[in-house]
Structure formats: C-alpha cells, structure tokens
Amino acid sequence: MYKNQTTPKFRKNDNVRYTKKYVNEITLKLINSSNEINWSKMPFGNLIIYEEPYWNSKYNEWMYNYHYGFGNLSEGSCNESNLEKSDFDTI
C-alpha cells in the first residue's frame, strides 16, 4: 500500500455518476472555452465501473475506468473524489 492509501469506495460493476460539484466545474470550463460543445457526448449520466480501481500516486487517490452512453460503448476514467454512488441499477 502507498502512503495515505485508503480503501476504495467503489468496485467493479458499481453504478456511479459525477458529483454535482464536478459537473458544475466541467460545465463552466466548457462554456468558457472557445471550442464547439457536443453536450450529448458528456458523461453526465450513469457510469458503470468496468474494472477494479487502481491507485494514482500523483493525485493520491483511487481512479476508476468506466463505460457510459448508449450500449456502454464509450469509456472514460475519473478520480474518486469526483464520483458518487448512482441510484440507477442496471438490468
């Protein structure tokens, strides 16, 4: 274990979402950017963790890889402090 390493909050197959604070931060950054925004590609809904978390010593916290979108065909990763448990259950 690394210094200050905690137990991960989430596991493989958990349903999570970005915290409201993180969504607001991302939204402001995108609005203030000069790039065209495709909001349909933003993972602001349900995210499904597809593998066990890994420790990121640079940020000193757990990281999670997730699927999202129609058919879970898109993927991304996020640090634990920007995620929370989702109420959504998969079928």
Residue, then its C-alpha position, 0 to 999 in steps of 0.5 A: m500500500y502507498k502512503n495515505q492509501t485508503t480503501p476504495k469506495f467503489r468496485k467493479n460493476d458499481n453504478v456511479r455518476y459525477t458529483k454535482k460539484y464536478v459537473n458544475e466545474i466541467t460545465l463552466k470550463l466548457i462554456n468558457s472555452s472557445n471550442e464547439i460543445n457536443w453536450s450529448k457526448m458528456p458523461f453526465g449520466n450513469l457510469i458503470i465501473y468496468e474494472e477494479p480501481y487502481w491507485n494514482s500516486k500523483y493525485n493520491e487517490w483511487m481512479y476508476n475506468y468506466h463505460y457510459g452512453f448508449g450500449n456502454l460503448s464509450e469509456g472514460s476514467c475519473n478520480e474518486s473524489n469526483l464520483e458518487k454512488s448512482d441510484f440507477d441499477t442496471i438490468 
